[in-house]
């Protein structure tokens, strides 16, 4: 009797074939392409003395003139810096008729085009009633009057900065201490403010109201009021005095204007930060309303935190009128305490060039790099001429000169790929 063999589709051999196919499909091996297998063509330069030595000289020849131009541009900036930290204690005091006293030489520095020897800057202090631009009238305000000479015409532009030292605006917790939504004018609820980055200045524990603006940066706002300079030796005027016009408009970056909007808060929802209490003794009222921070450029300048503990921030500017030579006087309402953290404060009157303000660092850096490249180029050239080295000499690849190596230039082991 004959038997007919029947093929079963579910045989063991068929299942093994399916498993092999599934394994092949699940393989994570990259495709066999030039890009996936890293076989793309590449340029691998060979550094030889003929290519490297000219490069050193070219870099030196290019960098050195650039550094010289940058240093020249920095030297063209004319500026005067006066430290008035101790004006409230060391300056001569009394009424408006009291004589000015000289400022110690270590408290000021200047650089002008004119080499004319001028009298040192002077200062005077007195107590008066003052009204800052924001806030109510301040009784018994310490006013520091600075008198200085400008030996030649400067500007425009003429920029007036305040300069602080030992003030660490780059502290991690300080930099984070603000709420961007609140600065954009949104009226956030107290629960949102309490959980914001403004901590520890979020809510007043007594009233339960949110601070506006909240955070450490706004609370520590530099609040000295610097008045515009007055020329006291102006010819053709009845009293010899002429105001040099400077404005606080345009002192912040144009990009910063997009970060601030007038608030949607009402006066009964928020209160000023603790350090703003003298300006707003009764909180925000109808007569002393919430400031419109979209127009408050002094705050915008302060909120752009500095990266170093010594920094200057723009306070006033004049972009159109030349500051004539003569003797000027500036009054400063002295509010900002710097002694509590061991810092100093100064005013900085400066011009500007196409390269910006006075900063010789970049020019020095270019000169140093250019000089180093030229020196290295000379040294390597001398070494190459005195004791030239053959390119690709294999004797330099061994640590033992008695037993020279037999390695090839490619660095591959001759035994690779052979069967043991």
Order of alpha helices (4+ residues) and beta strands (2+ residues): alpha-alpha-beta-alpha-beta-beta-beta-beta-beta-beta-alpha-alpha-alpha-beta-alpha-beta-beta-beta-beta-alpha-beta-beta-beta-alpha
